[in-house]
């Protein structure tokens, strides 16, 4: 019995020691001091071998500069005086850094792992679990305390807590934001994605909703991006040949290399959607003046540009709401820009941009190609329309009495070459050279018209309209001509015969200088003034 009792006690003592020894060795083997598991060399090597066999995610070929795909010409349907040149471009730039338009994203944060095949589609599917501890650092040089934090079990909640702990330490003195302003012209909703430089999900629609790509009274659409960068939070990368050490257990990765969010920039961003008739350099200059102003005052010309443009702002970060709002003039632009010029609790930062890296040897940056095909449509006046109308006759000398006038008055379009050889360019019937398209009035001796010092309407006030495709401004001329006689009891008198030729250049110049659409002119035929009008029906696009 004693022997059994001793053996029983020895077994209990041995079991207790085994538990204690196992516990001690377990703590020293797997505890890194931060509460997370370590990855041994053998496991990391196995992970590295698998990661090395995976390919980069498939995406379109990078096209750094816009390339012409097709060109076409068409007549505008809304304004038929315009000829429009449509150039189709293909552009597929690669981005090492992408904008984050969703500050509440649950998949884009420092240290987040994503399935590689989900990047080109914009789905951004996260990889959760099986993660080794990571170290994050903040770029604020004046932070009160440690600039880094270890996250033992990396996931959304623990990373948020780690960042919160970093920021809770506060900073010494002011931390001015780094400022940047860019202006890009956009031509379609698809092209807008390139100008924004954002890929994740459909947050771009918040910006595109501020533009009307179907119809607008303004010629140009611009995206003005204003950045106030407060700080970045960056991931400590493992050694170049050991990306597998970031996993304790490899998830199912299919055949595509996963990526990790290695850096996130935080701050405040304002995206201005601008519809304007002014050029890109004019719009950029006006916004640049607002953002450099110390008190909101800018030049009258810059103020006019902003006032005469349709401006909306989408604010991300800071104290502004993440919703497109209409901006009221230059002061509204200035207030949006100056609000939150320094990092503080009253002007909180939001994630603005992020960098992805492949989890493979050397951890290269995963450039994301954003492809777009878009049309640029430029229209110019090509089909010119002029109308000439014969109005009245009036005696122009100082004598009284009537002329009993008969003869003919006409107006037509001619083309004269360098040798002053005249050619009538418009016929009612192209096959009949005598059937001229003109405004024409004639009467005979028996149905003469009495004309005195009061204006007498030319019967019917004949008119003619000419449409010309890219005419010669100096060679094409409106030709008004007349031959008039005075009926007399014994012998009729020739009042006069004459003509005038007015170049299209002269007509356009007179219209512009007079700020009119209609010219009223007089052709002197002896003692009779023949009054007529020349009208340019389609004015130059403004």
Secondary structure, 3 states (H helix, E strand, C coil): CHHHHHHHHHHHHHHHHHHHHHHHHHHHHHCCCCCCCCCCHHHHHHHHHHHHCCECCCCCCCEEEEEEEEEEEEECCCCCCEEEEEEEEEEEEEECCEECCCCCCCCCCCCCEECHHHCCCCCCCECCCCECCEEEEECCCCECCCCEEEECCCCHHHHHHHHHHHHHCCECCCCECEEEEEEEECCCHHHHHHHHCECCCCCCHHHHCCCCCCCCCCCEEEEEEEEEEEEEEEECCCCCCCHHHHECCCCCCCCECCEEEEEEEEEEEEEEEEEECCCHHHHHHHHHHHHHCCCCCCCHHHHHHHHCCEEEEEEECCCCCCCCEECCHHHHHHHHHHCCCECECCECCEEEEEEEEECCHHHCECCEEEEEEEEEEEEEECEEEEEEEEEEEEECCCCCCCEEEEEEEEEEEEEECCCCCEEECCECCCCCCCCECCEEEEECHHHCEEECCCCEECCCCCEEEEEEECCCCCCEEEEEEEEEEECCCCCCEEEEEEEEEEEHHHHHHHHHHHCCCEEEEEEEECCEEEEEEEEECCCCCC
